[in-house]
Amino acid sequence: MKSITPTKVYMYAVVLAGAAAVSAAFWTMPVDRVSMYFVVLACFTIGVGPRMTVQIPRFKSHIAVSDAFVFLAILIFGGELAVVLAGVEAYFASRRFCSKRFTALFNAAALALSTGAVVVVLRALGLYQESALHGHRGAEQDFVIALSVIAMTQFGTNTLLCALHDSIKHRASLANIWKEKYLWSFVTYFVGAAAAGMLVQVADYVGFGILLAVLPVIYLVFLSYRMYLSNVEISMQQAEQAKQHAKILEERGAELRDSEHRFRSAFNYAPIGIALVSPIGSWLKVNRALTDILGYSGDEFLASNFQSMMIPEDMGPALVKINQLLSGKTANAQMEQRYVHKNGHTVWISWSGSIASDASSEHTTLIFQLHDITDKKLAEERLQHEATHDALTGLPNRAYFLRRLADALQKYRENPKYNVSVLFIDLDRFKYVNDSLGHLVGDRLLIEIARRLNECMRPPDMVARLGGDEFVILVEGRYYTEKVTRVAERIQNKFTKPFEINGHEIYSSASIGILYASEKHRTSEDMMRDADTAMYHAKRAGKGRHEVFDEKMHRAAKETLQLETELRRAIDRRELNVLYQPIFSLESGRVVGAEALMRWKHRELGDIGPDRFIALAEELHLIDQLGQLALETACRDIGSIDGLLEAHPEFRVGVNLSCRQFVGLDLVDKIIGTLETTEFSARNLRLEITESVVFEHQDRAVEMLHQLRHLGIEIDIDDFGTGYSNLSYLTRLPVSSLKIDQSFVRAVGEDGSGTEIIETIVSMARSLGLTVVAEGVETKTQLSVLKRLGCDRAQGFLLARPMTREKLAELMSENDRLVLPETLFDISTVSVIQ
């Protein structure tokens, strides 16, 4: 805790004593004397008095009018009112030059105490009566004594309190401090008391009201007198300065000659360029450093002018600054501008100029100091370029693009005919290039793409790289909107040609979102948001295309954002359901398994298709939780159907695994943990994967699949034929079945045509010893053709729609009649092309 110093203790004591004095005076003051005259006098004392001080020439002391008014209050209105007035006036006067409120309180308390002491002494001497205080006839001697007592007591008490404070604070002799700092102030108290005596005599003679009426006149006289004293002081100072100046002129005679010699030496050998220039721009004198900076000799300088060496674009601003110097509007001017070196290259120079002689004379000369800042400017330009451009491609970066876009939007708002458009470009499957060929090739590809994008631009347009594989184009000015779509088409055409990178021939494509600025786009962020939305619509629509933004996309984006939140909540609350689509053997017609299908029935939006929420789960990195929920639910549901697996050991439930689930290294452990938790047998589980799993994760995915197959879990390739079908991959994988994608099944015509791909897949599966399962069977013709071609199993709406666990249990327990109606397998009426 911070200790209180003796100075603070003393100040607190004085403040408390002063407060007591003011309080006592306030409570004992005669109320009948608080008249309008006193209020006017108090207002004038507090508001004007502290500002009416006059310094006595050649002395430190000031005559303060407020002291005279306090003394006048003692003489006319009594000591109590005077004590209160003194304390208040001292506080406000102190606040004018002191920011510390406590110090102002100390000064107010000191003056209140000294005024109270005056009243006490007057009473003790018997002078505190109207005749003595007003100088009535016969009491003239008492009047003079009373004024002297007022001045001496106020002076002694106030200065003693202040000197004691300084003595405690500085630990110095009280007597010395009082003599050095406060003795001289007696004259101010004497003049104040004399003025109060004069004023009370005038008030008794002409009336106090008239005296108050002439207070403004007194204030004006005071101002005139203070101005007179100021003029006297100035005259005295000027006389003194004249003497000093004459002496200095005598002393500087020899110094000027030495100074001129030093100036010439400093001028010629200064490390910076220095030049004297005439008002019309002619070089009058240059030093060696300046000749080195610009490459011209001294004679070549003197034969030319200031302007001839400037870059023309910089001449206007420079001449404006020089004219300001010559006209006297400024004493100094600075500027950074470009000059032409004798060899022809540009030199950046920072110059500072001023008048070297009297601007009113006929021989006005300008003096310039010139610094070569070329290296600094080049470094600044490099830093500026690095701060606003992408290091890899050299294109403008996001920050610079957003500034340009904001400027363009401002022009659009000011001029309705000024158009602004944004093309948001995202490369398709760029990640595969980095993963397969390495980041070095990926970086080279980005550089080549940036070059091709620049080739598609108009001169005023700008292409920038936002980061990663995202680019953006700004089109602004007066143009038809069709020109923007033509830019997108040119970009797509550029991407049809392969890129040759380090011996690799790489094909790439881009999804492009196009946005035309509207009144709804107030900021550059609004523009980027909607252009990005249009780009994602192009990507979801099949990639390698462009889409123009409309409000439907915005609503869809908002709905997607809502679905993101709802999907997280639905997964956490296990609100998604699992339905089971039976899989039939085409040889026996019996149900040999079922595929578990996730379904989401939203409480407001209704049924949301799996193609939508599964893709959303993959984007939000929720697919692990969703897949885990599907696997756990399927194992519990199938395992809970009484007698199903015991009576039908060949029954398998198929659960889809997303490609994204193979990113985590703990996938196999999670599946094993689920089987143990649900007590479900691994031999009754099928995991369905797509071919992209192997393509994207390669050796790691193959190893995981082998671990799962070793547990007894069967592996199916789902949607076979739509991805990266490769026989070499199939030979490496522990695959049990190939599931023909429903698009190939739908291609089968009513006359039995369109079976070529199915025949190829069946033939491939037979050669590898794999089972073939057809998806999406919806017609009898399709079913008959599949059976005819040797397909092993099938699923689809013709056979059975997805159903709940309870419906599946009923189907499996109907007197063990698992055979489909014979009519579905009667192919005698179907013509199959051989």
C-alpha positions in Angstrom: 0.0 0.0 0.0 1.4 3.4 -1.0 2.3 5.5 2.1 1.1 9.1 2.5 3.9 11.7 2.4 4.2 14.5 5.0 3.3 17.0 2.3 0.0 15.2 1.6 -0.7 15.1 5.4 -0.1 18.9 5.6 -2.3 19.6 2.5 -5.1 17.4 3.9 -4.9 19.4 7.2 -5.1 22.8 5.5 -8.0 21.6 3.2 -9.9 20.3 6.2 -9.3 23.5 8.2 -10.3 25.6 5.2 -13.4 23.6 4.7 -14.2 24.1 8.4 -13.7 27.9 8.1 -15.9 28.1 5.0 -18.6 26.0 6.6 -18.5 28.0 9.8 -18.7 31.3 7.8 -21.6 29.9 5.7 -23.7 28.9 8.7 -23.0 32.1 10.7 -23.2 34.6 7.8 -25.9 37.3 8.1 -28.5 36.3 5.5 -29.9 39.8 5.2 -26.6 41.0 3.7 -26.8 38.5 0.8 -28.3 41.1 -1.6 -28.3 41.4 -5.3 -25.3 43.7 -5.0 -23.3 41.0 -3.3 -24.3 38.4 -5.9 -23.2 40.7 -8.7 -19.9 41.4 -6.9 -19.4 37.6 -6.3 -20.0 36.8 -10.0 -17.7 39.5 -11.2 -15.0 38.4 -8.7 -15.2 34.7 -9.7 -15.7 35.2 -13.4 -13.6 38.2 -14.2 -11.3 38.8 -11.3 -8.8 36.0 -11.9 -8.3 37.2 -15.4 -7.6 40.8 -14.3 -3.9 40.7 -13.3 -1.3 43.2 -14.2 2.5 42.5 -13.9 4.5 45.4 -12.5 7.3 46.2 -14.9 10.7 44.9 -13.8 9.1 43.1 -10.9 7.8 39.5 -10.4 4.6 40.6 -8.7 1.1 41.0 -10.1 -1.7 43.2 -9.0 -4.8 40.9 -8.8 -8.2 42.7 -8.9 -9.9 39.7 -7.3 -8.0 40.4 -4.1 -9.4 43.9 -4.0 -12.9 42.5 -4.5 -12.5 40.1 -1.6 -11.2 42.9 0.6 -14.2 45.0 -0.5 -16.5 42.2 0.5 -15.0 42.4 4.0 -15.5 46.1 4.3 -19.1 46.2 3.0 -20.7 42.8 3.5 -18.9 41.4 6.4 -16.2 38.7 7.1 -18.4 35.6 6.8 -19.5 36.4 3.2 -15.9 37.4 2.4 -14.5 34.0 3.6 -17.0 32.1 1.4 -16.3 34.3 -1.6 -12.5 34.0 -1.1 -12.6 30.2 -1.0 -14.8 29.9 -4.1 -12.8 32.5 -6.1 -9.5 30.9 -5.2 -10.7 27.4 -6.3 -11.8 28.5 -9.8 -8.8 30.8 -10.2 -6.5 27.8 -9.4 -8.3 25.5 -11.9 -7.4 27.9 -14.7 -3.7 27.1 -14.4 -3.6 23.8 -12.4 -5.2 20.5 -13.6 -4.9 18.9 -10.2 -8.2 19.3 -8.3 -6.7 18.7 -4.9 -4.1 21.4 -5.4 -6.9 23.8 -6.3 -8.7 22.8 -3.1 -5.5 23.5 -1.1 -5.2 27.0 -2.6 -8.8 27.7 -1.9 -8.5 26.5 1.7 -5.4 28.7 2.3 -7.1 31.8 1.0 -10.2 31.1 3.0 -8.1 30.6 6.2 -6.2 33.8 5.6 -9.4 35.8 5.0 -10.8 34.3 8.2 -7.6 35.4 10.0 -8.2 38.9 8.8 -11.7 39.0 10.3 -10.4 37.5 13.6 -7.6 40.2 13.9 -9.9 43.0 13.0 -12.3 41.9 15.8 -9.4 41.5 18.2 -8.3 45.1 17.6 -11.8 46.5 17.8 -11.7 47.5 14.1 -14.5 45.2 12.9 -17.2 48.0 12.9 -18.8 50.0 10.1 -17.2 53.3 11.1 -13.6 51.9 11.0 -14.3 49.8 7.9 -15.9 52.6 5.9 -13.7 55.5 7.1 -16.6 57.6 8.4 -15.8 61.1 9.6 -13.8 61.0 12.7 -12.6 57.4 12.1 -10.1 58.1 9.3 -7.2 56.9 11.3 -9.0 53.6 12.2 -9.8 53.2 8.5 -6.2 53.4 7.4 -5.2 51.0 10.3 -7.9 48.6 9.3 -6.7 48.5 5.6 -3.1 48.0 6.8 -4.3 45.1 9.1 -6.2 43.5 6.2 -3.2 43.7 3.9 -0.6 42.5 6.5 -2.8 39.7 7.9 -3.9 38.4 4.5 -0.3 38.6 3.3 1.3 37.0 6.4 -1.2 34.2 6.8 -1.5 33.2 3.1 2.2 33.3 2.3 3.0 31.4 5.6 0.7 28.6 4.7 2.2 28.3 1.2 5.8 28.6 2.4 5.3 25.9 5.0 4.0 23.6 2.2 7.2 24.2 0.1 9.4 23.8 3.2 7.9 20.4 4.0 8.0 19.3 0.4 11.6 20.3 -0.3 12.9 19.9 3.3 14.3 23.5 3.2 14.3 26.4 5.6 10.9 28.0 6.1 12.5 31.5 6.5 14.6 31.2 3.3 11.7 30.0 1.2 9.5 32.7 2.6 12.0 35.5 1.8 12.9 34.1 -1.7 9.5 33.2 -3.0 6.8 35.2 -1.1 8.2 38.4 0.4 8.0 40.3 -2.8 4.2 39.6 -3.1 3.4 42.0 -0.2 2.9 44.8 -2.8 0.0 43.0 -4.4 -1.8 42.7 -1.1 -1.1 46.4 -0.3 -2.4 47.6 -3.6 -5.5 45.3 -3.3 -6.3 46.7 0.2 -5.8 50.3 -1.0 -8.0 49.6 -4.0 -10.7 48.1 -1.7 -10.5 51.2 0.5 -10.9 53.5 -2.5 -13.8 51.5 -3.8 -15.7 51.5 -0.4 -15.3 55.3 -0.2 -16.7 55.7 -3.7 -19.5 53.3 -2.9 -20.4 55.3 0.2 -20.3 58.5 -1.8 -22.1 57.6 -5.0 -23.9 54.4 -4.0 -22.9 50.8 -4.4 -25.3 50.2 -7.3 -23.7 52.8 -9.4 -20.3 51.3 -8.6 -21.4 48.0 -9.9 -22.8 49.6 -13.1 -19.4 51.0 -13.9 -17.6 47.7 -13.3 -17.4 47.1 -17.2 -15.8 50.5 -17.5 -13.3 49.5 -14.8 -12.6 46.3 -16.8 -11.9 48.2 -20.0 -9.7 50.6 -18.2 -7.9 47.7 -16.7 -7.4 46.2 -20.2 -6.1 49.6 -21.5 -3.7 49.9 -18.6 -2.4 46.3 -19.1 -1.8 47.0 -22.8 0.0 50.2 -21.8 2.2 48.2 -19.5 2.8 45.6 -22.2 3.9 48.3 -24.6 6.2 49.7 -22.0 7.7 46.3 -21.4 8.1 45.7 -25.2 9.8 49.1 -25.6 12.2 48.2 -22.8 12.9 44.8 -24.4 13.4 46.4 -27.8 15.9 48.9 -26.4 17.7 46.1 -24.7 17.7 44.0 -27.9 19.0 47.0 -29.9 22.0 47.2 -27.6 22.6 43.4 -27.8 22.2 43.5 -31.6 24.8 46.3 -32.0 27.2 44.3 -29.9 26.5 41.2 -31.9 27.1 43.0 -35.2 30.5 44.1 -33.9 31.3 40.5 -32.9 30.1 38.9 -36.1 32.1 41.0 -38.6 35.0 38.6 -38.5 32.7 35.6 -38.1 30.9 36.3 -41.4 34.0 35.9 -43.4 34.9 32.7 -41.7 31.3 31.5 -42.1 31.3 32.2 -45.8 34.5 30.2 -46.2 33.0 27.3 -44.2 29.8 27.5 -46.3 31.6 27.2 -49.6 33.6 24.2 -48.3 30.4 22.5 -46.9 28.6 23.3 -50.2 31.2 21.8 -52.5 32.0 18.7 -50.4 28.6 17.9 -48.9 27.6 14.2 -49.3 24.2 15.2 -50.7 23.4 17.2 -53.8 23.1 21.0 -53.1 22.2 23.6 -55.7 21.4 27.3 -56.0 18.6 28.0 -58.5 17.2 31.2 -59.9 13.5 31.9 -59.8 13.2 31.0 -63.4 14.8 27.6 -62.8 18.3 28.1 -64.1 21.1 26.3 -62.2 23.3 29.0 -60.6 25.6 26.7 -58.6 25.8 23.0 -58.0 28.1 20.8 -55.9 30.0 17.7 -56.7 27.5 15.3 -55.2 24.8 16.5 -57.5 26.9 16.1 -60.6 27.6 12.5 -59.5 23.8 11.9 -58.9 22.7 13.0 -62.4 25.9 12.4 -64.4 26.2 16.0 -65.8 29.3 18.1 -65.4 29.1 21.4 -63.6 29.2 23.4 -66.9 26.4 21.3 -68.3 24.3 22.1 -65.3 24.9 25.8 -65.6 24.0 25.7 -69.3 20.6 24.1 -68.6 17.7 24.6 -66.2 15.9 22.8 -63.4 12.9 21.8 -65.4 14.9 20.2 -68.3 16.1 17.3 -66.2 12.6 16.4 -64.7 10.3 13.7 -65.9 7.5 15.7 -67.7 4.7 14.0 -65.6 6.3 15.2 -62.4 7.0 18.8 -63.5 3.5 20.2 -62.7 3.5 19.4 -59.0 7.1 20.5 -58.6 6.5 23.9 -60.2 3.5 24.4 -57.9 5.7 23.9 -54.8 8.4 26.2 -56.1 5.9 28.9 -56.8 4.6 28.6 -53.2 8.2 29.2 -52.1 8.6 32.2 -54.3 5.3 33.7 -53.3 6.1 33.3 -49.6 3.2 31.0 -48.9 5.6 28.5 -47.4 9.1 28.7 -46.1 10.1 25.2 -47.1 9.0 22.7 -49.7 9.7 18.9 -50.1 8.9 16.5 -52.8 9.9 13.1 -54.2 10.1 13.0 -58.0 11.9 11.5 -61.0 14.8 13.0 -62.9 16.5 11.9 -66.1 20.2 10.8 -65.7 22.6 11.9 -68.5 22.7 8.2 -69.5 18.9 8.2 -69.9 17.7 6.1 -66.9 15.4 7.4 -64.3 16.7 8.6 -60.9 14.4 9.1 -58.0 15.3 12.2 -55.9 13.9 13.6 -52.7 14.5 17.4 -52.6 13.9 20.1 -50.0 13.9 23.7 -51.1 13.8 27.1 -49.4 14.6 30.7 -50.1 18.3 31.5 -49.8 17.9 35.2 -49.8 15.3 37.9 -49.2 12.3 37.1 -51.3 11.5 40.8 -51.7 14.9 41.7 -53.2 15.8 41.5 -56.9 18.3 38.7 -56.2 16.0 36.0 -54.9 17.7 32.6 -54.9 16.4 29.1 -54.2 18.6 26.6 -52.4 17.9 22.9 -52.9 19.1 19.8 -51.1 18.7 16.6 -53.2 19.0 13.0 -52.1 19.2 10.0 -54.4 16.5 7.6 -53.2 16.4 5.4 -56.3 17.3 2.2 -54.3 14.7 3.1 -51.6 12.0 3.6 -54.3 12.8 0.3 -56.0 12.7 -1.5 -52.7 9.3 0.1 -51.9 8.0 -0.9 -55.3 9.1 -4.5 -54.8 7.5 -4.6 -51.3 4.3 -3.0 -52.7 4.2 -5.5 -55.5 4.8 -8.4 -53.1 2.1 -7.1 -50.8 -0.5 -6.9 -53.6 0.5 -9.8 -55.9 0.7 -13.5 -55.7 4.2 -14.8 -55.3 3.7 -17.9 -57.5 1.8 -16.6 -60.5 2.5 -12.8 -60.3 -1.2 -12.1 -60.5 -2.9 -9.6 -58.2 -3.8 -11.2 -54.8 -7.1 -11.2 -52.9 -6.5 -7.9 -51.0 -5.6 -6.0 -54.1 -8.5 -7.5 -56.1 -11.0 -6.5 -53.3 -9.7 -2.9 -53.3 -10.1 -2.7 -57.1 -13.6 -4.3 -56.9 -14.6 -1.8 -54.2 -13.4 1.1 -56.4 -15.4 -0.3 -59.4 -18.5 -0.6 -57.3 -18.2 3.0 -56.3 -18.0 4.0 -60.0 -21.0 1.8 -60.6 -23.1 3.6 -58.0 -22.1 7.0 -59.4 -22.7 6.1 -63.0 -25.6 3.7 -63.9 -24.0 3.1 -67.3 -20.8 1.8 -65.7 -21.0 -2.0 -65.4 -19.1 -4.3 -63.0 -18.9 -8.1 -63.3 -17.0 -10.9 -61.5 -16.0 -14.3 -62.8 -15.2 -16.7 -60.0 -13.0 -19.6 -61.3 -12.3 -22.8 -59.4 -10.2 -25.6 -61.0 -11.8 -29.0 -61.2 -10.0 -32.0 -59.6 -6.8 -29.9 -59.1 -6.1 -31.9 -55.9 -5.5 -35.0 -58.0 -2.7 -33.3 -59.8 -0.9 -32.5 -56.6 -1.5 -35.9 -55.1 -0.4 -37.9 -58.2 2.3 -35.7 -59.8 3.5 -33.6 -56.9 3.1 -30.0 -55.8 5.9 -28.8 -58.1 4.0 -29.9 -61.1 0.8 -28.4 -59.5 2.5 -25.0 -59.1 3.8 -25.1 -62.7 0.2 -25.9 -63.8 -1.1 -22.9 -61.9 1.4 -20.6 -63.6 0.4 -21.8 -67.0 -3.3 -21.4 -66.1 -2.6 -17.8 -65.0 -1.0 -17.1 -68.3 -3.9 -18.5 -70.3 -6.4 -16.6 -68.2 -4.5 -13.4 -69.0 -4.8 -14.1 -72.7 -8.6 -14.1 -72.4 -8.8 -10.6 -70.8 -9.5 -7.2 -72.3 -6.9 -4.5 -71.5 -9.0 -2.9 -68.7 -10.0 -6.2 -67.1 -8.0 -7.8 -64.3 -7.4 -11.5 -63.3 -6.3 -12.3 -59.8 -5.5 -15.4 -57.8 -7.4 -15.7 -54.5 -5.4 -18.7 -53.3 -5.1 -22.4 -53.9 -6.8 -23.2 -57.2 -9.2 -20.3 -57.1 -8.9 -17.4 -59.6 -11.2 -14.4 -60.1 -11.7 -11.9 -63.0 -12.9 -8.3 -62.7 -14.7 -6.9 -65.8 -15.6 -3.2 -65.5 -16.6 -0.3 -67.8 -19.2 0.1 -70.5 -20.0 -3.2 -72.2 -22.8 -5.6 -72.9 -23.2 -8.4 -70.5 -22.8 -10.9 -73.3 -19.2 -10.0 -73.4 -18.7 -11.5 -69.9 -20.1 -14.8 -71.0 -17.9 -14.7 -74.0 -14.9 -14.3 -71.7 -16.1 -17.4 -69.8 -16.4 -19.3 -73.1 -12.9 -18.2 -74.2 -11.6 -19.6 -70.9 -13.3 -22.9 -71.4 -11.9 -23.1 -74.9 -8.4 -22.4 -73.5 -8.8 -25.3 -71.1 -9.6 -27.8 -73.9 -5.9 -27.9 -74.9 -3.7 -29.9 -72.6 -0.9 -28.4 -70.5 2.6 -29.7 -71.1 4.3 -29.7 -67.7 7.6 -31.5 -67.1 6.9 -34.1 -69.7 3.3 -34.7 -68.5 0.3 -33.9 -70.6 -2.4 -32.6 -68.2 -6.0 -31.8 -69.0 -7.7 -29.5 -66.7 -11.1 -27.8 -66.6 -12.7 -25.0 -64.5 -16.1 -24.2 -63.0 -16.9 -20.6 -63.4 -19.5 -18.5 -61.6 -20.6 -15.2 -63.2 -22.0 -12.3 -61.3 -23.3 -9.0 -62.6 -23.3 -6.2 -60.0 -26.8 -4.9 -58.9 -28.1 -2.5 -56.4 -28.1 -5.3 -53.8 -24.3 -5.5 -53.9 -23.1 -2.8 -51.6 -19.6 -4.2 -50.9 -17.0 -6.2 -52.6 -17.7 -9.0 -50.1 -21.3 -9.2 -51.4 -20.0 -9.6 -54.9 -17.6 -12.3 -54.0 -20.2 -14.2 -52.0 -22.7 -14.4 -54.9 -20.0 -15.1 -57.5 -18.7 -18.0 -55.3 -22.3 -19.3 -55.0 -22.7 -19.3 -58.8 -19.3 -21.1 -59.2 -20.5 -23.9 -56.8 -23.7 -24.3 -58.8 -21.5 -24.7 -61.9 -19.4 -27.3 -60.1 -22.4 -29.2 -58.8 -24.0 -29.1 -62.3 -21.2 -31.2 -63.7 -17.9 -29.1 -63.6 -16.2 -27.6 -66.7 -19.0 -25.1 -67.2 -20.2 -21.6 -66.2 -23.3 -20.4 -64.5 -24.7 -16.9 -64.1 -25.9 -16.0 -60.6 -29.6 -15.5 -59.9 -31.6 -15.1 -56.8 -32.6 -18.8 -56.8 -28.9 -19.6 -56.2 -28.9 -17.2 -53.2 -32.0 -18.9 -51.7 -30.4 -22.3 -52.3 -27.2 -21.2 -50.6 -29.2 -20.0 -47.6 -31.1 -23.2 -47.5 -27.8 -25.2 -47.7 -26.5 -23.1 -44.8 -29.6 -24.0 -42.8 -29.3 -27.7 -43.8 -25.7 -27.6 -42.5 -26.9 -26.7 -39.0 -29.9 -29.1 -39.2 -27.7 -32.0 -40.4 -25.3 -31.5 -37.5 -28.2 -31.6 -35.1 -29.9 -34.5 -36.8 -26.7 -36.6 -36.6 -26.1 -35.7 -32.9 -29.8 -36.6 -32.1 -29.8 -39.7 -34.3 -32.8 -38.3 -36.3 -31.8 -40.0 -39.5 -33.4 -43.3 -40.4 -32.1 -46.4 -42.2 -34.2 -48.3 -44.7 -33.4 -51.6 -46.3 -33.7 -52.6 -49.9 -33.8 -56.4 -50.4 -31.3 -58.0 -52.8 -32.6 -61.1 -54.7 -30.8 -64.0 -56.1 -31.8 -64.2 -59.8 -31.2 -68.0 -59.8 -33.4 -68.9 -56.8 -35.5 -65.8 -56.5 -34.8 -65.7 -52.8 -33.7 -62.7 -50.7 -30.0 -63.0 -50.0 -29.4 -59.7 -48.5 -30.3 -56.0 -48.2 -28.6 -52.7 -48.7 -28.9 -50.2 -45.8 -30.0 -46.8 -47.1 -29.8 -43.6 -45.0 -33.0 -41.4 -45.1 -33.7 -38.0 -43.7 -37.2 -36.7 -43.2 -36.8 -33.1 -42.2 -39.6 -31.7 -40.0 -40.1 -28.6 -42.2 -38.5 -29.5 -45.6 -39.8 -33.0 -45.8 -37.8 -35.8 -47.4 -34.2 -34.8 -48.2 -32.5 -37.0 -50.8 -29.4 -38.8 -49.8 -27.5 -37.4 -52.8 -28.0 -34.0 -51.2 -27.3 -34.6 -47.5 -24.5 -37.2 -48.0 -22.6 -34.7 -50.3 -23.2 -32.0 -47.7 -21.9 -34.3 -44.9 -18.7 -34.9 -47.0 -18.2 -31.2 -47.4 -18.7 -30.6 -43.7 -16.4 -33.5 -42.7 -19.4 -35.1 -41.0 -19.3 -38.2 -43.2 -17.4 -40.2 -40.5 -20.2 -39.6 -38.0 -22.9 -40.3 -40.6 -21.2 -43.5 -41.8 -20.7 -44.7 -38.2 -24.4 -44.0 -37.5 -25.5 -46.0 -40.6 -23.2 -49.0 -39.8 -24.3 -49.1 -36.1 -28.0 -48.8 -36.9 -27.8 -51.5 -39.6 -26.0 -53.9 -37.3 -28.4 -53.4 -34.5 -31.5 -53.6 -36.7 -30.6 -56.7 -38.6 -29.2 -58.4 -35.5 -32.4 -57.7 -33.6 -34.6 -59.6 -36.1 -35.4 -62.8 -34.3 -34.0 -65.9 -36.1 -33.1 -64.1 -39.3 -29.3 -64.8 -39.3 -29.7 -68.3 -37.8 -32.3 -69.3 -40.4 -30.5 -67.6 -43.3 -26.8 -67.6 -42.7 -26.2 -66.4 -46.3 -28.0 -63.1 -45.6 -25.7 -60.0 -45.8 -26.5 -56.4 -45.0 -24.7 -54.0 -47.2 -23.5 -50.6 -45.8 -21.9 -47.9 -48.0 -18.5 -46.5 -47.1 -17.7 -43.0 -48.4 -14.4 -42.3 -50.0 -13.8 -39.6 -47.4 -14.0 -42.2 -44.6 -10.7 -43.7 -45.8 -8.9 -40.5 -44.9 -8.8 -41.4 -41.2 -6.3 -44.1 -40.1 -8.8 -45.5 -37.6 -11.5 -46.7 -40.0 -10.8 -50.4 -39.4 -10.7 -49.9 -35.7 -14.1 -48.1 -35.7 -15.7 -50.9 -37.8 -14.4 -53.6 -35.4 -15.6 -51.6 -32.4 -19.1 -51.3 -33.9 -19.3 -55.0 -34.5 -18.2 -55.7 -31.0 -20.6 -53.2 -29.5 -23.6 -54.4 -31.5 -22.5 -58.1 -31.3 -23.0 -58.4 -35.0 -21.1 -61.1 -37.0 -18.6 -59.8 -39.5 -19.6 -62.6 -42.0 -23.1 -61.1 -42.3 -21.7 -57.6 -43.3 -20.9 -56.2 -46.7 -19.2 -52.9 -47.2 -19.9 -51.1 -50.4 -17.2 -48.8 -51.8 -16.7 -46.9 -55.1 -13.8 -47.2 -57.4 -12.6 -43.7 -56.4 -11.5 -45.0 -53.0 -8.7 -46.9 -54.7 -7.9 -44.1 -57.1 -7.6 -41.4 -54.3 -6.1 -43.5 -51.5 -4.4 -46.3 -53.3 -2.1 -48.4 -51.2 -3.6 -47.3 -47.9 -7.1 -48.1 -49.0 -6.0 -51.5 -50.4 -4.4 -52.4 -47.0 -7.5 -51.4 -45.1 -9.7 -53.4 -47.3 -7.5 -56.5 -46.9 -7.7 -56.1 -43.1 -11.6 -55.9 -43.3 -11.7 -58.9 -45.7 -9.5 -60.9 -43.3 -12.2 -60.3 -40.6 -14.8 -62.0 -42.8 -16.4 -58.8 -44.1 -17.3 -58.9 -47.8 -16.3 -56.0 -50.1 -18.5 -54.8 -53.0 -17.6 -52.3 -55.7 -20.7 -50.0 -55.9 -21.7 -48.1 -59.0 -19.2 -50.1 -61.0 -18.4 -48.8 -64.5 -19.0 -45.1 -63.7 -15.6 -44.3 -62.2 -12.0 -45.3 -62.8 -12.6 -48.9 -63.8 -9.2 -50.6 -64.1 -8.6 -54.3 -64.2 -5.3 -54.0 -62.5 -6.9 -52.5 -59.4 -9.5 -55.2 -59.3 -6.8 -57.8 -59.2 -5.3 -56.2 -56.1 -8.5 -55.7 -54.2 -10.2 -58.4 -51.9 -13.5 -57.7 -53.7 -16.5 -60.1 -53.5 -19.0 -58.5 -55.8 -19.4 -55.9 -58.6 -22.6 -53.8 -58.5 -23.6 -52.6 -61.9 -24.7 -49.0 -61.8 -28.4 -48.4 -62.4 -27.6 -46.1 -65.3 -26.4 -49.1 -67.4 -29.5 -51.1 -66.3 -31.8 -48.2 -67.4 -30.1 -48.2 -70.8 -31.6 -51.6 -71.6 -34.4 -51.0 -74.1 -37.8 -52.7 -74.2 -36.5 -54.7 -77.1 -33.5 -55.9 -75.1 -30.9 -53.6 -76.7 -28.2 -51.5 -74.8 -26.7 -54.5 -73.0 -23.1 -54.1 -74.2 -21.6 -52.6 -71.0 -23.5 -55.1 -68.8 -22.2 -58.0 -70.9 -18.6 -56.6 -70.5 -19.0 -56.2 -66.7 -20.4 -59.7 -66.3 -17.6 -61.2 -68.4 -15.0 -59.3 -66.4 -16.5 -60.5 -63.1 -16.6 -64.1 -64.3 -13.0 -64.0 -65.2 -12.1 -62.7 -61.7 -14.5 -65.0 -59.9 -16.7 -62.2 -58.6 -20.5 -62.0 -58.1 -22.4 -59.5 -60.1 -25.3 -57.5 -58.6 -27.5 -55.2 -60.8 -29.0 -52.0 -59.3 -32.1 -50.1 -60.2 -34.1 -52.9 -61.8 -37.5 -51.4 -62.7 -38.9 -53.3 -65.6 -39.5 -57.0 -66.4 -37.5 -56.6 -69.6 -34.5 -55.4 -67.6 -34.9 -58.3 -65.1 -35.2 -60.9 -67.9 -32.1 -59.5 -69.8 -30.0 -59.5 -66.6 -31.0 -63.1 -65.8 -30.3 -64.1 -69.4 -26.8 -62.5 -69.4 -25.9 -64.4 -66.2 -26.2 -61.6 -63.6 -26.3 -63.2 -60.1 -28.3 -60.8 -58.1 -30.5 -57.7 -58.5 -32.3 -55.0 -56.5 -34.7 -52.3 -57.6 -38.3 -51.0 -57.4 -39.6 -53.9 -59.5 -38.5 -56.3 -56.9 -38.9 -54.4 -53.7 -38.7 -50.8 -52.5 -36.6 -49.8 -49.5 -38.5 -50.7 -46.3 -38.2 -50.5 -42.6 -36.7 -53.1 -40.3 -40.1 -54.2 -39.4 -41.2 -54.7 -43.0 -38.0 -56.5 -43.8 -38.7 -58.8 -40.8 -42.2 -59.6 -42.1 -40.8 -60.3 -45.6 -38.2 -62.7 -44.2 -40.7 -64.5 -41.9 -43.6 -65.2 -44.3 -43.6 -69.0 -44.0 -40.1 -68.9 -45.4 -41.5 -68.1 -48.8 -38.6 -66.0 -50.1 -39.3 -66.7 -53.7 -40.4 -63.9 -56.0 -43.6 -64.4 -58.0 -42.9 -66.7 -60.9 -44.3 -64.2 -63.4 -41.3 -62.0 -62.9 -39.0 -64.9 -64.0 -41.0 -66.0 -66.9 -39.0 -64.8 -69.9 -40.8 -66.8 -72.5 -42.6 -63.7 -73.6 -39.5 -61.5 -73.7 -37.3 -61.2 -76.8 -33.7 -61.0 -75.9 -31.2 -60.0 -78.5 -28.5 -62.7 -78.7 
